[in-house]
Amino acid sequence: MGILSGIRVLDCSIAMAGPFAAQRMGDMGADVIKVEPTTGEWQRHVSAGGARGNQINVSFLSLNRNKRSLAVDLKSAEGKALLLEMVKTADVFLQNYRPGVAQRLGVDYETLSKINPRLIYVSMSGYGEDGPYKNYPGQDLLLQAMSGAMMSSGSADQPPQPAGQYLVDAITAYTAFEGALAALFHRERTGEGQLVQINMLDAITTIQMQELSVFTVGGKPQTRSAEPHAHTYIRAPYGVYQTADGYISIAMASLKTLGALIEEPFFADLDDETDSWTHRDEIFACVRKRLVNRTSAEWLELFRAHDIWCGPVYGYADLVQDPQIQHNGTFVEYDHATEGRVKAPGFPIKFSKTPSTIERGAPVVGEHTREILAQAGRSPEEIEALIQAGVVRSA
């Protein structure tokens, strides 16, 4: 029994941020019902990285485990009535419709809270529910660019470099997950539900709490250096450096110690707290020139022996084989009915008494429609009639 066992979530979200947030709740034992169109959620038809899968593409598979699928046409009166009926017994309703769509569908907070005052209604958007940007597309790369984060690394003469992950989507997912749990905790104390609003712009902005405070409170400009420094607000050496056979990362080393190890006399008289800022480009260039003379393993062994903060630069092939990753059980494996053996990232939170588990893989479209509607009190004859009318779809 997971820690959220007994909590029912209606997941009406699409793409990554919403489904990822709902999956976290499912991993912890919540009964997550993925409410999707009879044609299937949008993400089913878009392959990330070209990975298609058998019946379920990898993108959808990765974001929708531990969920049951109810395929229903919410634009039909009967389909909408089915959803409203299910709201009565739901604990969390999660959606990331474009602003105004929930109202048009009649599934906005005001409507649903009248049906179920204990409902936690999580509404996710790109830029906010209102305001001048409310209708702009809330896409990860666009939000990364707007957030200022890209201007905190790299060299001044090169274009800003985005993260190699769907960073804003992931941060927004965790923010929504956190908000849902906090609201559930409030309900345990008071018995009342509430509206929880999350937007991607605020999520990626507030995660930069320290950097933005250095700018707004400390008055330090966000200035990229000539060399590809890894962060505008951290002293040199701080970044990724090429070695004889690959790359390593170095973070905030003592200049005197590092200088002795790489045989760079320039560092001997430098002060860590002052010169590491004023000579940032020169320090980076010197380290870069010296490190190409030995292998990554040689440098890492030498630096770690002298308490220089350093580490390898992995690709995914290296990551999945790393001894600490394997020790932690970071990845999980399970058998899926249509996709075979699945290996994927598992659970970042470990509970001693209520561990997260995988009860089911991502569902095919409408895989649980009959089961869910039967639990909602519909007879087999009524369910069959709804299927024949095209109101719902069953696998």
C-alpha positions in Angstrom: 0.0 0.0 0.0 1.6 3.3 -1.1 1.5 6.4 1.0 -1.2 7.9 -1.2 -3.3 4.7 -1.2 -7.0 5.7 -1.1 -6.5 9.0 -3.0 -8.2 9.1 -6.4 -6.8 11.4 -9.0 -8.5 12.4 -12.3 -5.7 13.2 -14.7 -7.1 15.3 -17.5 -3.7 16.7 -18.5 -1.6 16.2 -21.7 2.1 16.3 -22.8 4.7 16.1 -20.0 4.3 18.4 -17.0 0.7 17.3 -16.0 1.1 13.6 -16.7 4.5 13.5 -14.9 2.9 15.1 -11.8 0.1 12.6 -11.8 2.5 9.7 -12.3 4.3 10.7 -9.2 1.1 10.4 -7.3 0.4 7.1 -8.9 3.9 5.8 -7.9 3.0 6.6 -4.3 -0.2 4.5 -4.5 -2.9 6.9 -5.6 -5.6 5.6 -8.0 -4.8 7.7 -11.0 -7.5 7.7 -13.8 -6.2 9.1 -17.0 -9.2 10.7 -18.7 -8.3 11.0 -22.4 -10.1 11.4 -25.7 -11.4 8.3 -27.4 -8.6 8.8 -30.0 -6.0 8.8 -27.2 -4.1 11.6 -25.5 -1.9 13.9 -27.7 1.4 12.4 -26.4 0.4 9.0 -27.7 0.8 10.3 -31.2 4.1 12.2 -30.8 7.3 10.2 -30.4 10.1 11.8 -28.3 13.5 11.1 -30.0 11.7 9.0 -32.7 11.1 6.1 -30.2 7.8 4.7 -31.3 7.3 1.4 -29.3 4.9 -1.3 -30.2 1.4 0.0 -29.3 2.6 2.8 -26.9 5.4 5.1 -27.8 8.2 5.6 -25.3 7.3 9.2 -24.5 3.8 8.2 -23.3 5.0 5.1 -21.7 7.5 7.1 -19.6 4.9 9.5 -18.2 1.8 7.4 -17.6 2.6 4.3 -15.6 0.5 3.4 -12.5 -2.6 4.9 -14.2 -5.9 3.5 -15.6 -7.2 4.8 -18.9 -10.8 6.0 -19.3 -11.3 7.0 -22.9 -14.3 9.4 -23.1 -15.6 12.1 -25.4 -16.0 15.1 -23.1 -17.5 17.2 -25.9 -20.6 15.0 -25.8 -23.2 15.6 -23.1 -23.1 11.9 -22.0 -19.3 12.0 -21.7 -19.3 15.2 -19.7 -21.9 13.7 -17.4 -19.7 10.7 -16.8 -16.8 12.8 -15.8 -18.9 15.0 -13.5 -20.2 11.9 -11.8 -16.7 10.7 -11.2 -15.7 14.1 -9.6 -18.0 13.2 -6.7 -15.6 10.6 -5.5 -12.3 12.2 -6.6 -9.7 13.7 -4.4 -7.6 15.5 -7.0 -8.5 16.9 -10.4 -5.5 17.8 -12.6 -5.7 19.7 -15.9 -3.4 21.8 -18.1 -5.9 23.0 -20.6 -5.2 26.3 -22.4 -6.8 29.2 -20.5 -10.6 29.2 -21.0 -10.9 25.6 -22.2 -11.9 24.3 -18.7 -14.8 26.8 -18.6 -15.9 25.9 -22.1 -16.0 22.2 -21.2 -17.7 22.9 -17.9 -15.0 21.4 -15.8 -13.6 24.6 -14.2 -12.9 24.8 -10.5 -16.1 26.8 -9.7 -18.2 24.1 -11.3 -16.5 21.1 -9.9 -16.1 22.5 -6.3 -19.9 22.7 -6.1 -20.1 19.0 -6.9 -17.3 18.1 -4.5 -16.2 20.8 -2.0 -13.4 18.6 -0.8 -11.8 18.4 -4.3 -8.2 19.6 -4.8 -8.2 21.2 -8.2 -4.8 21.6 -9.8 -4.7 23.9 -12.8 -1.5 24.2 -14.8 -0.7 26.7 -17.4 2.2 28.1 -19.4 2.3 31.7 -18.2 -0.7 32.1 -15.8 -4.5 31.9 -16.0 -4.7 35.5 -17.1 -2.4 38.4 -18.1 -0.8 39.5 -21.3 0.8 36.2 -22.1 -2.0 33.8 -21.1 -2.6 32.6 -24.7 1.1 32.1 -25.6 2.2 28.5 -26.0 3.7 27.1 -22.8 6.6 25.1 -24.4 9.7 24.1 -22.5 12.4 25.7 -24.7 10.4 29.0 -24.9 10.2 29.2 -21.1 13.9 28.3 -20.6 14.7 31.2 -22.9 12.4 33.6 -21.2 13.5 32.6 -17.7 17.0 34.1 -17.9 18.5 30.7 -17.1 20.3 30.4 -20.4 22.3 33.5 -19.8 23.8 32.1 -16.6 26.3 29.8 -18.4 28.5 29.5 -21.5 30.7 32.1 -23.1 29.7 35.6 -24.0 30.5 35.3 -27.7 28.3 32.2 -28.2 24.5 31.9 -28.4 22.8 31.0 -25.1 22.7 27.2 -24.6 19.5 25.5 -23.5 19.4 22.6 -21.1 19.5 19.1 -22.7 16.4 18.1 -20.8 12.8 19.2 -20.7 13.8 21.2 -17.7 10.8 23.5 -17.3 8.3 20.7 -17.8 10.0 18.6 -15.1 10.2 21.5 -12.6 6.6 22.4 -13.2 5.6 18.8 -12.7 7.3 18.6 -9.3 5.8 22.0 -8.4 2.3 20.7 -9.2 3.0 17.5 -7.3 4.1 19.5 -4.3 1.1 21.8 -4.5 -1.3 18.8 -4.6 0.3 17.1 -1.6 0.2 20.4 0.4 -3.5 20.9 -0.4 -4.3 17.4 0.6 -2.5 17.9 3.9 -4.6 21.1 4.4 -7.8 19.2 3.6 -6.8 16.6 6.3 -6.7 19.4 8.8 -9.8 21.4 7.7 -11.9 19.2 5.4 -11.9 21.8 2.7 -10.6 21.5 -0.9 -9.2 24.3 -2.9 -7.9 25.5 -6.2 -4.1 25.1 -6.8 -2.7 27.1 -9.7 0.7 26.4 -11.2 2.4 28.1 -14.2 5.6 27.2 -16.0 7.0 30.7 -16.0 6.8 31.1 -12.2 8.1 27.5 -11.7 11.3 28.1 -13.7 11.7 31.6 -12.3 11.4 30.7 -8.6 13.7 27.7 -8.9 16.4 30.3 -9.5 15.9 31.7 -6.1 19.6 32.1 -5.3 20.7 33.5 -8.7 17.9 36.0 -8.9 18.5 37.2 -5.4 22.2 37.8 -6.2 20.8 40.1 -9.0 17.9 41.7 -7.2 19.3 42.0 -3.7 23.1 41.9 -4.3 23.0 44.1 -7.4 25.4 41.8 -9.3 24.9 41.9 -13.1 24.4 38.6 -14.9 27.5 38.8 -17.1 28.8 35.9 -19.1 32.6 35.6 -19.5 34.7 35.1 -22.6 35.4 31.5 -21.7 32.5 29.0 -21.4 32.1 29.3 -17.6 29.4 27.1 -16.2 27.6 29.7 -14.0 27.8 33.5 -14.0 27.6 33.8 -10.2 30.2 31.2 -9.2 33.9 31.8 -9.1 36.5 30.1 -11.3 37.4 27.4 -12.0 33.8 26.2 -12.5 33.0 24.3 -15.7 33.6 21.4 -18.0 37.1 20.7 -19.4 38.4 18.4 -22.1 41.0 15.8 -21.1 43.1 13.4 -23.2 40.2 11.0 -23.6 37.0 12.9 -22.7 35.7 15.5 -20.3 35.6 16.2 -16.5 33.9 18.8 -14.4 35.6 21.0 -11.8 33.8 23.0 -9.2 35.3 25.8 -7.0 38.7 24.4 -6.4 41.4 26.0 -4.2 43.5 27.9 -6.8 46.8 27.2 -5.0 46.1 23.5 -4.7 44.9 23.2 -8.2 47.8 25.2 -9.6 50.3 22.9 -8.0 48.5 19.8 -9.3 48.3 20.9 -12.9 51.7 22.7 -12.7 50.4 26.1 -13.4 52.5 28.7 -11.6 50.1 31.6 -12.4 47.8 30.3 -9.6 50.3 30.4 -6.8 49.7 34.0 -5.8 46.0 34.2 -6.6 43.4 34.7 -3.9 40.3 32.4 -4.1 37.8 35.1 -3.0 38.9 38.0 -5.2 41.2 36.8 -8.0 38.9 33.9 -8.9 36.4 36.6 -10.1 38.7 39.2 -11.6 40.8 36.6 -13.5 38.0 34.2 -14.3 38.7 33.9 -18.0 42.5 33.5 -17.5 42.0 30.8 -14.9 39.6 28.9 -17.2 42.0 29.1 -20.1 44.9 27.9 -18.1 43.0 24.9 -16.7 41.8 24.0 -20.2 45.3 24.1 -21.6 46.7 21.8 -18.9 44.0 19.2 -18.6 44.3 17.9 -22.2 47.6 16.3 -21.2 46.1 13.4 -19.1 43.1 11.1 -19.2 39.9 11.8 -17.3 40.6 8.9 -14.9 44.1 10.2 -14.1 42.9 13.7 -13.3 39.9 12.5 -11.2 42.1 10.2 -9.1 44.7 13.0 -8.6 42.1 15.7 -7.8 40.0 13.6 -5.4 43.1 12.7 -3.5 43.7 16.4 -2.8 40.1 17.4 -2.1 39.5 19.1 -5.5 35.7 18.9 -6.2 35.5 17.1 -9.5 33.5 14.5 -11.4 33.1 12.7 -14.7 31.0 14.0 -17.5 28.6 11.1 -18.4 26.4 10.3 -21.3 23.4 8.1 -20.7 25.3 4.9 -21.5 27.7 5.7 -18.7 25.0 6.8 -16.3 23.0 3.6 -16.3 26.1 1.6 -15.6 27.4 3.8 -12.8 28.0 1.8 -9.5 26.2 4.4 -7.3 23.2 4.4 -9.7 23.0 0.7 -9.5 23.5 0.7 -5.7 20.7 3.2 -5.3 18.3 1.2 -7.5 17.7 4.4 -9.5 16.3 2.5 -12.4 13.4 0.0 -12.2 12.4 -2.8 -14.6 9.0 -4.3 -15.2 7.1 -6.3 -17.9 4.6 -4.4 -20.0 1.8 -6.2 -21.9 2.5 -4.6 -25.2 6.0 -3.1 -24.9 7.9 -6.0 -23.3 10.6 -5.5 -20.7 10.8 -1.8 -19.7 13.7 -0.2 -17.9 13.1 3.4 -16.7 14.0 5.8 -13.9 12.2 4.8 -10.8 11.3 6.6 -7.6 13.4 9.5 -6.2 11.7 9.4 -2.7 12.1 6.4 -0.5 9.6 5.7 2.2 10.5 3.2 4.9 6.9 2.0 5.5 5.1 2.8 2.3 7.5 2.3 -0.6 6.5 3.3 -4.2 5.8 0.4 -6.6 4.8 -0.1 -10.2 1.4 -1.8 -10.2 0.8 -1.3 -13.9 2.6 0.1 -16.9 1.2 2.9 -19.1 -2.3 1.9 -20.4 -3.4 1.5 -24.0 -6.3 3.8 -24.9 -9.4 3.0 -22.9 -7.8 -0.1 -21.3 -9.8 0.4 -18.1 -12.9 2.1 -19.3 -15.2 -0.8 -18.5 -13.6 -1.3 -15.1 -13.8 2.4 -14.1 -17.4 2.8 -15.2 -18.4 -0.4 -13.4 -16.9 1.0 -10.2 -18.8 4.2 -10.8 -22.1 2.2 -10.8 -22.8 1.7 -14.5 -24.2 -1.6 -15.5 -22.6 -3.8 -18.2 -25.5 -2.9 -20.5 -25.1 0.8 -19.9 -21.4 0.6 -20.5 -21.9 -1.3 -23.8 -24.4 1.3 -25.0 -21.9 4.1 -24.3 -19.2 2.2 -26.2 -21.5 1.6 -29.2 -22.6 5.3 -29.2 -18.9 6.4 -29.3 -19.1 8.3 -26.0 -16.4 6.1 -24.5 -13.8 3.7 -25.9 -12.8 0.4 -24.5 -9.6 -1.5 -25.4 
